[in-house]
Every structure is written in structure tokens, then in C-alpha cells.
Amino acid sequence: MRVRYGAALLILLALGGCKPAAPAPPAPTTPRPVAEVTILFTNDEHGWLLAHDEKHSTLGGAAEVLGQWVRDEGHCPGPPSPPCADPRTLALSGGDNYTGPAISSYFTGAPMAEAMARMGYAASAFGNHEFDFGRAAFLENRRKSGMVYLAANLRAPAGMTEMALPASAIVERRGIKIGVVGLATDTTLRAAMASRFEGITFEAEEPALDRGVHEAWAAGADAVVAIVHECPDLLVPIVARHPEWKLAFVGAGHCHKKMVERAGTVPVIAPGWRLDRYARVRLQVDPSRPVGERVVAVDPVVVEVAHPEGASPTAPPDAILTSMAAAWKEKVDAALGEEIGWAGAPLEKESAEIGRWITGAWRAELGAEVALVNRQGIRQSLPQGAITKASVWSVLPFDNKIVMLKMKGAALTHTLEADDAVSGGVERAGNGVWRIGGKPLDPERVYSVATIDYLYYGGHMGLSHALSAEDQGVDWREPIIAWTRKQRSSKDTPLEQRLH
């Protein structure tokens, strides 16, 4: 009994006999000051690691962009430079990072991934071309780039954890928490090779963006911006319907042109593509204000990265990135530098001549009566001068294969009239009738048609109405390389003379 009473006494003393120590007063908090953070936004970089000449100007180039960011924006480069103690810029991308000129495409995007790591990008929206080299290549490029890919509307199956992309991320700059929400175009499965996305779906943009924005605010953001792989004119009405989102800026893309719009007070900007320009958006943020009202000023501007052809860049290009690009250029020249012809004048991307070059080569090498390619598949002009294998890879950067179709004339007529169709072997007479060899297309006759797997399996241009399809297992560039080599074009007899 003594033990029990003694234990009880000890318990009573513990509970009531001794007064608990008074809680320590909370440590005083220092108010966070107003800070300025600069968003640096590009979109649709598409592997344009090197600068390019256009209309007597030299445009873009990853080393040139980074040099301008460092000099004019106070940006901190990525590895191997040490991290900044107090970074004041945030580099973001609108997606479609890797597919483009041969220097990136031949190496499945690795050169551009390394460049974006050096440029210090923090995050990218998921673009419709991120799987152009397959899912494994995308995951490796994501690792090399150091970027987080954001897509509030991408839905991956439970077993595909590596593709469970976050809707948003919080990035801190100068004591300010910036919420970044990402979104893919909901037309991804139509704008890319759908078979590479097996199991993945894309939700409508507006509800997904709504959830992503609310997620970013709930995570404690002081300001929220969105990076969206979608055209600004499609985003403006969506953003305008939701002033409650309190977005400071929307970076857009996908349309390959400069577009500067506003949704109410929110700037919605696609600066262009190929690293020709970037959007600089300076945010002034006052953390002492209520949530959703902390952004007190937004100053957006689109900045050109250009200088006269033959002159020096306006800012010294980043030396490390210049060296990296030169090393990749040496590798691609070794692999694809063989000269196969000569262009006496540029074959412009939208010209009839470049279409005749591609479709004429397919018809000659594959024995097809008609050849069809989509205009958007032709990604750049063929420059004047020596034509190399790399030239063909740059004009046609995607990993497509040739498919031979059998089509009735009636179905073929419908296909030829598609807005994006570039055709060879047929011509349209003044009365609107399509002709082959001077004869009108016979609605009931079956014609042989060479095209690419992306168009046929994606159901584009009505090609799904073909009577039969046979995969050739031939890269779409190979017949063009073979045919061009056979022409033996030179300065005296340039390629364009063979295209009539």
C-alpha cells in the first residue's frame, strides 16, 4: 500500500504540485521587404542551339541568349557555375524544347537538354513534341536539363509513375515564393504521334488550370504565374473568365510566332520560338499584403536576341555554352556532314520548291504516283549553298517513317484539298480539277500514295480512308538524301534546276 500511496503522491506532485514553466514568447518576426523578381520566359526552343541568319540578321543562339541574360538581367548561369547566393531571376519555358535542327535532333535532344541546364531553366511546360524521340529519351533529357516539367492536365496510368507530372511548383527567389503552374495543350494527341502516348490522356485546359492555380496558392505562393503550351489567343478568354486566379503572368507558346495579349490586366505572351526572343517580366511583390494582392507591379516586355549579320553579338556569348555547342557541332558534322548537293538559292519553308523537292524524291525513290506531306512537318528552309545530310535532318527533324497507301481517287481528292497538304505528282487545273499526267483524277481508280506514319496513323487529312497501308520501315529523310545525291547538283547546276 505504501508503494501505491507513494506513487500516487508523486503523480499528484507532478500534476499539480509544481507549476509548469511559462511558454517562451514567440520570436519576433522580421517583415519581409518588397522584392523584385524577374521572370525570363522562352517557348518552343525546338533545339535551336546555334544562332541562325535570317534577312541580314543573326538571331538567337543559346550562348547568345545566356550572355544577354547575364549582362542585362543579372541572371545566374547553371552548372558548372556555382549557384548564386541570392538569385533574382527565374527562367521558365513554354515547352517543345528539343526537336529541330540536326545538331539537336540527331542526338535525340541531348545537346539542347545540356544547354538548358547551363542556361539555368527551373521549369518547363510539357509540350506536344517532348516524346518525339520516345518516352525514354524524354526522361533522360529531363534529367540532363535539370528542369521540372509541369502539366496540370496530363493524366498518366498508375503504373507510369515517372510520368506523373506535377501541376505546379514553388520556386523561391529573393525571399518570395513564386507558384508556377504548367499546362499542356489538350490537343497533344492530335498534334503529335499519338502511339507514343499510349495510356496517357490530356484533360481540358480550363478545369485543369483552375485546380493547378488553387494548388499553387494553397502551397503558400506570394505570386502565381502560368506556363502553358498553348496559343495566347486561345488562353486569353480562359484567363479572362477567372480574375479570382490572380495570375501575374501567363507564358504561352505552340504557335511559333510572337504574340503579346492581355486577359484583363494579366499579360499573356508568347515571345516567339527558336530563342529569337524572350519575355522579361519584372514582378514587384510586397509580402506584407494579403494573399492574392502581393503583386503590386508587373512590367512585361519582349526582348530581341539579334544583331546585324557579320557583326558581333550585343552581349558576349556565354563561353562555356559556346564551347559545348562547338563540340556538338563537330559531332554532327562527323555524322551528317557529307555534301550531297548544292542549292543556288534558299528553298523557303513555305515555298512550292521545297515541297517539290521532298515529294518528288519520295515518288522517284519509292515508285509512288502521289506523295503527301504536311506543311507543318517542314520545319525550316533549305539554305543556299552546300546541301548535307544534316540539311535534310534540319528541314525534317521528326522521327517519321514512310507508309505506302492505296487510295481511290475520290478519297485522294478530299485529302489533297486539306489546308496543310503538300503534294507531289498531281496538279490543280484552273477549273479546280486535280490532274495526274494531264488527266483528271478518276474517282474510282486506285492510286499509290507515299506519305508518313504520323499522318496516316493520326488520321490526318482523311488518310484513314485509304484502302490499304504498308509500312516501308524507311526513314522519311533517306529517299530525299538518296535522290538529292543522284542529281549531282553543283554551283553551276544547282538543285532548284532539277525541281521543275
C-alpha positions as CSV (number, residue, x, y, z in Angstrom):
1,M,0.0,0.0,0.0
2,R,2.9,2.3,0.8
3,V,4.1,1.9,-2.7
4,R,0.7,2.8,-4.1
5,Y,0.3,5.8,-2.0
6,G,3.8,6.9,-2.6
7,A,3.3,6.6,-6.4
8,A,0.0,8.5,-6.2
9,L,1.7,11.2,-4.2
10,L,4.4,11.5,-6.9
11,I,1.8,11.7,-9.6
12,L,-0.1,14.4,-7.7
13,L,3.0,16.4,-7.2
14,A,3.8,16.1,-10.9
15,L,0.4,17.2,-12.0
16,G,-0.4,19.9,-9.6
17,G,2.3,20.4,-7.0
18,C,4.7,22.0,-9.5
19,K,3.7,24.8,-11.8
20,P,4.7,24.3,-15.5
21,A,7.2,26.7,-16.9
22,A,5.6,29.6,-18.8
23,P,5.8,29.2,-22.6
24,A,8.6,31.1,-24.2
25,P,7.3,34.2,-26.1
26,P,7.3,33.8,-29.8
27,A,10.4,35.0,-31.5
28,P,9.9,38.4,-33.2
29,T,9.5,38.1,-37.0
30,T,11.1,40.5,-39.3
31,P,8.7,41.7,-42.0
32,R,9.8,40.5,-45.5
33,P,10.6,43.5,-47.6
34,V,9.2,44.4,-51.1
35,A,11.2,42.5,-53.7
36,E,11.6,42.5,-57.4
37,V,11.8,39.2,-59.2
38,T,12.4,38.9,-63.0
39,I,10.8,36.1,-65.0
40,L,12.7,35.1,-68.1
41,F,10.4,33.2,-70.4
42,T,11.0,31.4,-73.8
43,N,8.9,28.9,-75.7
44,D,9.3,26.4,-78.5
45,E,13.1,26.4,-78.3
46,H,13.0,23.4,-80.7
47,G,16.7,22.5,-80.5
48,W,17.9,25.8,-81.9
49,L,21.2,25.6,-80.0
50,L,23.1,27.7,-82.6
51,A,22.3,31.2,-83.9
52,H,20.8,31.4,-87.4
53,D,20.8,34.0,-90.1
54,E,17.6,35.5,-91.5
55,K,17.0,38.6,-93.5
56,H,20.6,40.0,-92.9
57,S,20.3,39.5,-89.2
58,T,21.7,36.8,-86.9
59,L,19.1,35.6,-84.5
60,G,19.1,33.6,-81.2
61,G,21.6,31.0,-80.1
62,A,21.7,29.5,-76.7
63,A,25.1,31.0,-75.8
64,E,23.9,34.4,-77.1
65,V,20.7,34.3,-75.1
66,L,22.5,33.4,-71.9
67,G,25.1,36.1,-72.5
68,Q,22.3,38.7,-72.7
69,W,20.6,37.3,-69.7
70,V,23.7,37.6,-67.6
71,R,24.6,41.1,-68.8
72,D,21.2,42.7,-68.9
73,E,19.0,40.8,-66.5
74,G,21.5,39.7,-63.8
75,H,20.8,36.1,-64.4
76,C,22.9,33.3,-62.8
77,P,24.0,30.5,-65.2
78,G,23.6,26.9,-64.2
79,P,26.3,24.3,-63.8
80,P,29.2,24.2,-63.8
81,S,29.0,27.8,-62.3
82,P,28.3,27.8,-58.6
83,P,24.8,28.7,-57.5
84,C,24.0,32.4,-56.8
85,A,23.7,33.4,-53.1
86,D,20.6,35.5,-53.9
87,P,19.2,34.8,-57.4
88,R,16.8,37.4,-58.7
89,T,15.7,35.8,-61.9
90,L,13.5,32.8,-62.8
91,A,14.0,31.1,-66.2
92,L,10.9,29.2,-67.5
93,S,10.0,27.6,-70.8
94,G,6.7,27.0,-72.6
95,G,7.7,23.6,-73.8
96,D,8.7,21.9,-77.1
97,N,12.4,22.1,-76.2
98,Y,14.4,19.6,-78.3
99,T,13.2,18.7,-81.8
100,G,14.7,20.9,-84.5
101,P,18.0,21.3,-86.3
102,A,20.2,18.3,-86.8
103,I,22.6,19.4,-84.0
104,S,19.8,18.5,-81.5
105,S,17.5,16.1,-83.3
106,Y,20.3,13.7,-84.5
107,F,21.3,13.2,-80.8
108,T,17.7,12.9,-79.6
109,G,17.7,16.3,-77.9
110,A,20.7,15.7,-75.6
111,P,22.6,18.9,-76.8
112,M,19.6,21.1,-76.1
113,A,19.0,19.5,-72.7
114,E,22.6,20.2,-71.7
115,A,22.2,23.8,-73.0
116,M,19.1,24.4,-71.0
117,A,20.8,23.1,-67.8
118,R,23.6,25.6,-68.4
119,M,21.1,28.4,-69.0
120,G,19.6,27.7,-65.6
121,Y,15.9,26.9,-66.5
122,A,13.9,25.9,-63.5
123,A,10.7,24.6,-65.1
124,S,9.0,23.9,-68.4
125,A,5.5,23.2,-69.6
126,F,5.1,19.8,-71.2
127,G,5.0,20.4,-75.0
128,N,3.4,18.1,-77.6
129,H,6.8,17.3,-79.1
130,E,8.5,16.2,-75.9
131,F,8.0,12.5,-76.9
132,D,9.4,12.9,-80.4
133,F,12.3,10.7,-79.6
134,G,10.4,8.4,-77.4
135,R,9.5,8.4,-73.7
136,A,12.9,7.1,-72.5
137,A,14.7,10.0,-74.4
138,F,12.3,12.5,-72.8
139,L,13.1,11.2,-69.3
140,E,16.8,11.3,-70.0
141,N,16.5,14.9,-71.4
142,R,14.5,15.9,-68.3
143,R,17.3,14.6,-66.1
144,K,20.0,16.3,-68.1
145,S,18.2,19.7,-68.2
146,G,17.5,19.8,-64.5
147,M,14.1,21.2,-65.2
148,V,10.8,20.1,-63.6
149,Y,8.1,19.5,-66.2
150,L,4.7,20.8,-65.3
151,A,1.3,19.7,-66.7
152,A,-1.8,20.1,-64.7
153,N,-3.9,18.3,-67.3
154,L,-1.6,15.3,-68.1
155,R,-3.0,12.0,-66.8
156,A,-0.7,9.0,-66.7
157,P,-1.8,5.5,-65.7
158,A,-0.9,4.3,-62.1
159,G,2.0,2.1,-63.3
160,M,3.7,5.0,-65.1
161,T,4.9,6.9,-62.1
162,E,7.7,8.6,-64.0
163,M,5.1,10.5,-66.0
164,A,3.0,11.7,-63.0
165,L,4.0,15.3,-63.8
166,P,3.1,17.9,-61.1
167,A,0.6,20.6,-61.8
168,S,2.7,23.3,-60.1
169,A,5.9,24.0,-58.3
170,I,7.0,26.7,-55.8
171,V,10.3,28.4,-56.6
172,E,11.8,30.9,-54.1
173,R,13.6,34.0,-55.3
174,R,14.7,36.9,-53.0
175,G,12.5,35.5,-50.2
176,I,9.5,35.5,-52.5
177,K,7.6,32.3,-53.2
178,I,6.6,32.1,-56.9
179,G,4.0,29.5,-57.7
180,V,4.5,28.2,-61.3
181,V,1.6,26.3,-62.8
182,G,2.1,24.3,-66.0
183,L,-0.3,23.1,-68.7
184,A,0.0,21.1,-71.9
185,T,-2.2,21.7,-75.0
186,D,-5.3,19.5,-74.8
187,T,-4.7,18.7,-78.5
188,T,-1.4,16.9,-77.8
189,L,-2.7,13.5,-79.0
190,R,-3.6,15.1,-82.4
191,A,-0.6,17.3,-82.7
192,A,2.0,14.6,-82.1
193,M,2.5,10.8,-82.7
194,A,-0.4,9.5,-80.5
195,S,1.1,6.0,-80.3
196,R,4.0,7.4,-78.2
197,F,1.5,8.5,-75.6
198,E,-0.2,5.1,-75.0
199,G,-2.0,5.2,-71.7
200,I,-1.6,9.0,-71.3
201,T,-4.6,11.4,-71.7
202,F,-5.0,15.1,-71.5
203,E,-7.8,16.8,-69.7
204,A,-9.5,20.0,-70.9
205,E,-7.3,23.1,-70.2
206,E,-9.6,25.3,-68.2
207,P,-10.6,23.0,-65.3
208,A,-7.1,21.6,-65.0
209,L,-5.6,25.1,-64.9
210,D,-8.2,26.1,-62.3
211,R,-7.0,23.3,-60.0
212,G,-3.4,24.0,-60.6
213,V,-3.7,27.7,-59.7
214,H,-5.6,26.9,-56.5
215,E,-2.9,24.3,-55.6
216,A,-0.2,26.9,-56.0
217,W,-2.0,29.4,-53.8
218,A,-2.6,26.7,-51.2
219,A,1.1,25.9,-51.1
220,G,1.8,29.4,-49.8
221,A,2.7,31.3,-53.0
222,D,3.2,35.1,-52.9
223,A,2.7,35.3,-56.6
224,V,1.4,32.8,-59.2
225,V,2.4,32.6,-62.9
226,A,1.4,30.0,-65.5
227,I,3.4,28.4,-68.3
228,V,1.2,26.9,-70.9
229,H,2.0,25.1,-74.2
230,E,-1.0,26.7,-75.9
231,C,-1.5,29.7,-78.2
232,P,-2.2,33.0,-76.5
233,D,-5.4,33.8,-78.4
234,L,-6.9,30.5,-77.0
235,L,-5.7,31.3,-73.5
236,V,-6.9,34.9,-73.2
237,P,-10.7,34.1,-72.9
238,I,-10.0,31.3,-70.4
239,V,-7.8,33.6,-68.2
240,A,-10.3,36.5,-68.6
241,R,-13.1,34.3,-67.1
242,H,-11.1,33.8,-63.9
243,P,-10.0,37.0,-62.3
244,E,-10.0,35.1,-59.0
245,W,-6.9,33.2,-60.1
246,K,-4.9,36.4,-59.5
247,L,-2.3,35.4,-62.1
248,A,0.7,37.8,-62.5
249,F,1.7,36.4,-65.9
250,V,0.9,33.7,-68.4
251,G,3.7,32.5,-70.7
252,A,2.3,30.8,-73.8
253,G,3.6,29.0,-76.9
254,H,2.8,26.4,-79.5
255,C,2.0,28.8,-82.4
256,H,5.6,29.7,-83.4
257,K,5.1,33.4,-83.6
258,K,5.3,36.5,-81.3
259,M,2.0,37.2,-79.7
260,V,1.5,39.8,-76.9
261,E,-2.0,39.7,-75.5
262,R,-3.8,40.7,-72.3
263,A,-6.6,39.0,-70.4
264,G,-7.9,41.9,-68.3
265,T,-4.7,43.0,-66.5
266,V,-2.9,39.7,-67.0
267,P,-0.1,39.7,-69.7
268,V,-0.4,36.6,-71.9
269,I,2.8,36.4,-74.0
270,A,4.4,34.1,-76.5
271,P,7.7,35.7,-77.4
272,G,8.3,33.6,-80.5
273,W,10.4,30.5,-81.0
274,R,13.9,29.3,-81.8
275,L,15.3,31.5,-79.0
276,D,15.0,34.6,-81.2
277,R,13.4,36.5,-78.3
278,Y,12.4,36.1,-74.7
279,A,9.8,37.7,-72.4
280,R,11.2,39.6,-69.5
281,V,8.5,40.1,-66.8
282,R,9.5,42.1,-63.7
283,L,7.3,41.5,-60.7
284,Q,7.3,43.7,-57.6
285,V,6.0,41.7,-54.7
286,D,5.0,43.0,-51.2
287,P,4.8,40.1,-48.8
288,S,3.1,42.2,-46.1
289,R,-0.1,42.5,-48.2
290,P,-2.9,39.9,-48.1
291,V,-2.6,36.7,-50.1
292,G,-3.6,37.3,-53.7
293,E,-2.8,41.0,-53.5
294,R,1.0,40.9,-53.0
295,V,2.0,41.6,-56.6
296,V,2.0,45.3,-56.8
297,A,3.6,45.9,-60.2
298,V,4.1,43.8,-63.4
299,D,6.3,45.1,-66.2
300,P,6.4,42.8,-69.2
301,V,8.5,43.3,-72.4
302,V,9.6,41.1,-75.3
303,V,13.4,41.3,-75.9
304,E,15.0,40.6,-79.2
305,V,18.2,38.5,-79.4
306,A,19.6,39.7,-82.7
307,H,22.4,41.6,-84.3
308,P,23.3,42.5,-87.9
309,E,24.7,39.6,-89.9
310,G,28.5,39.6,-89.7
311,A,28.6,41.9,-86.6
312,S,29.4,40.8,-83.1
313,P,26.5,39.9,-80.7
314,T,25.2,42.7,-78.5
315,A,26.4,40.8,-75.4
316,P,29.3,38.4,-75.1
317,P,28.0,34.9,-75.6
318,D,28.5,32.5,-72.7
319,A,31.9,30.9,-73.2
320,I,31.1,27.6,-71.6
321,L,27.9,27.2,-73.7
322,T,29.8,28.3,-76.8
323,S,32.3,25.5,-76.2
324,M,29.6,22.9,-75.6
325,A,27.8,23.9,-78.8
326,A,31.0,23.7,-80.8
327,A,31.7,20.2,-79.5
328,W,28.2,19.1,-80.6
329,K,28.6,20.8,-84.0
330,E,31.8,18.8,-84.5
331,K,30.0,15.6,-83.7
332,V,27.0,16.3,-86.0
333,D,29.3,17.3,-88.8
334,A,31.2,14.0,-88.5
335,A,27.9,12.1,-88.7
336,L,25.9,14.1,-91.2
337,G,28.4,16.4,-92.9
338,E,28.6,14.6,-96.2
339,E,27.8,17.0,-99.1
340,I,25.0,15.6,-101.3
341,G,24.1,18.6,-103.4
342,W,24.1,22.4,-103.9
343,A,21.3,25.0,-103.6
344,G,21.8,28.0,-105.7
345,A,19.1,29.9,-103.7
346,P,17.3,29.2,-100.5
347,L,14.3,26.8,-100.7
348,E,12.0,28.7,-98.4
349,K,9.9,26.7,-95.8
350,E,6.6,27.7,-97.3
351,S,7.6,27.5,-101.0
352,A,6.4,25.2,-103.7
353,E,10.0,24.3,-104.5
354,I,10.7,22.8,-101.1
355,G,7.5,20.8,-101.4
356,R,8.5,19.6,-104.9
357,W,12.0,18.5,-103.5
358,I,10.5,16.4,-100.8
359,T,7.6,14.8,-102.6
360,G,9.5,14.4,-105.9
361,A,12.2,12.5,-104.1
362,W,9.7,10.2,-102.4
363,R,7.9,9.5,-105.7
364,A,11.1,8.8,-107.6
365,E,12.7,6.6,-104.9
366,L,9.6,4.7,-103.9
367,G,7.7,4.4,-107.2
368,A,4.6,6.2,-105.9
369,E,2.2,8.1,-108.2
370,V,1.5,10.7,-105.5
371,A,3.3,11.9,-102.4
372,L,1.9,13.8,-99.5
373,V,3.5,15.6,-96.5
374,N,2.0,18.1,-94.1
375,R,3.3,21.7,-94.3
376,Q,3.9,21.8,-90.5
377,G,6.3,18.8,-90.9
378,I,8.6,21.0,-92.9
379,R,10.3,22.9,-90.1
380,Q,12.8,25.3,-91.8
381,S,14.1,26.5,-95.1
382,L,16.9,24.8,-97.0
383,P,19.7,27.4,-97.0
384,Q,21.6,28.5,-100.1
385,G,24.9,26.6,-100.6
386,A,26.1,23.1,-99.9
387,I,23.4,20.6,-99.0
388,T,24.4,18.0,-96.5
389,K,22.7,15.1,-94.8
390,A,22.4,17.5,-91.8
391,S,20.5,19.9,-94.0
392,V,17.8,17.3,-94.6
393,W,17.6,16.4,-90.9
394,S,17.1,20.1,-90.1
395,V,14.3,20.6,-92.6
396,L,12.7,17.3,-91.5
397,P,13.6,16.8,-87.8
398,F,10.9,14.3,-86.7
399,D,11.3,10.6,-86.4
400,N,8.8,9.6,-89.1
401,K,8.7,6.6,-91.4
402,I,7.3,6.2,-94.9
403,V,3.9,4.5,-95.4
404,M,2.6,3.5,-98.9
405,L,-1.1,3.8,-99.3
406,K,-3.7,2.7,-101.9
407,M,-6.4,5.3,-102.2
408,K,-9.4,5.7,-104.5
409,G,-9.4,9.0,-106.5
410,A,-12.4,10.3,-104.6
411,A,-10.8,9.9,-101.2
412,L,-7.5,11.3,-102.6
413,T,-9.2,14.4,-103.9
414,H,-10.5,15.1,-100.4
415,T,-7.0,14.7,-99.0
416,L,-5.3,16.9,-101.5
417,E,-7.7,19.8,-100.6
418,A,-6.7,19.8,-96.9
419,D,-5.2,23.1,-95.8
420,D,-1.9,21.6,-94.5
421,A,-1.4,19.2,-97.5
422,V,1.8,19.5,-99.6
423,S,1.5,17.2,-102.6
424,G,3.6,15.9,-105.5
425,G,2.7,14.1,-108.7
426,V,-0.6,16.0,-109.0
427,E,-1.5,19.5,-110.1
428,R,-4.7,21.5,-109.8
429,A,-6.1,22.9,-113.1
430,G,-7.7,26.2,-113.4
431,N,-11.1,24.7,-113.1
432,G,-10.2,23.2,-109.7
433,V,-9.9,19.7,-111.0
434,W,-6.9,17.7,-109.8
435,R,-4.8,16.0,-112.6
436,I,-2.2,13.3,-112.8
437,G,-0.2,13.2,-116.0
438,G,-2.6,15.7,-117.6
439,K,-5.6,13.5,-116.9
440,P,-8.3,14.3,-114.2
441,L,-8.2,12.1,-111.1
442,D,-10.6,9.2,-111.6
443,P,-12.8,8.9,-108.5
444,E,-12.9,5.1,-108.8
445,R,-9.3,4.4,-109.8
446,V,-6.9,3.3,-107.1
447,Y,-3.6,5.3,-106.8
448,S,-0.4,4.6,-104.9
449,V,0.4,7.3,-102.4
450,A,3.6,7.8,-100.3
451,T,3.2,9.6,-97.0
452,I,4.4,9.3,-93.4
453,D,3.2,7.3,-90.4
454,Y,2.3,10.4,-88.4
455,L,-0.3,11.5,-90.9
456,Y,-1.8,8.1,-91.6
457,Y,-2.0,6.7,-88.1
458,G,-3.1,10.0,-86.7
459,G,-6.0,10.1,-89.1
460,H,-4.9,13.4,-90.6
461,M,-6.1,14.8,-94.0
462,G,-8.6,11.9,-94.3
463,L,-5.8,9.4,-95.0
464,S,-7.6,6.9,-92.8
465,H,-9.9,6.3,-95.8
466,A,-7.1,4.5,-97.6
467,L,-7.9,1.1,-98.9
468,S,-4.6,-0.3,-97.6
469,A,-1.4,0.8,-95.9
470,E,2.1,-0.8,-95.9
471,D,4.8,0.4,-93.6
472,Q,8.1,0.7,-95.5
473,G,10.3,0.8,-92.5
474,V,12.1,3.7,-94.3
475,D,13.1,6.9,-92.5
476,W,11.4,9.7,-94.4
477,R,14.7,11.5,-94.9
478,E,16.5,8.6,-96.6
479,P,14.8,8.8,-100.0
480,I,15.4,12.6,-100.1
481,I,19.1,12.1,-99.3
482,A,19.4,9.3,-102.0
483,W,17.6,11.3,-104.7
484,T,19.5,14.5,-104.0
485,R,22.8,12.7,-104.2
486,K,21.8,11.3,-107.6
487,Q,21.2,14.7,-109.0
488,R,24.8,15.7,-108.7
489,S,23.8,19.3,-108.3
490,S,26.6,21.9,-108.1
491,K,27.1,25.7,-108.2
492,D,26.8,25.5,-112.0
493,T,23.7,23.3,-112.0
494,P,22.0,23.9,-108.6
495,L,19.3,21.7,-107.2
496,E,16.4,24.0,-108.0
497,Q,17.0,23.4,-111.7
498,R,16.0,19.8,-111.1
499,L,12.7,20.7,-109.4
500,H,10.7,21.9,-112.4
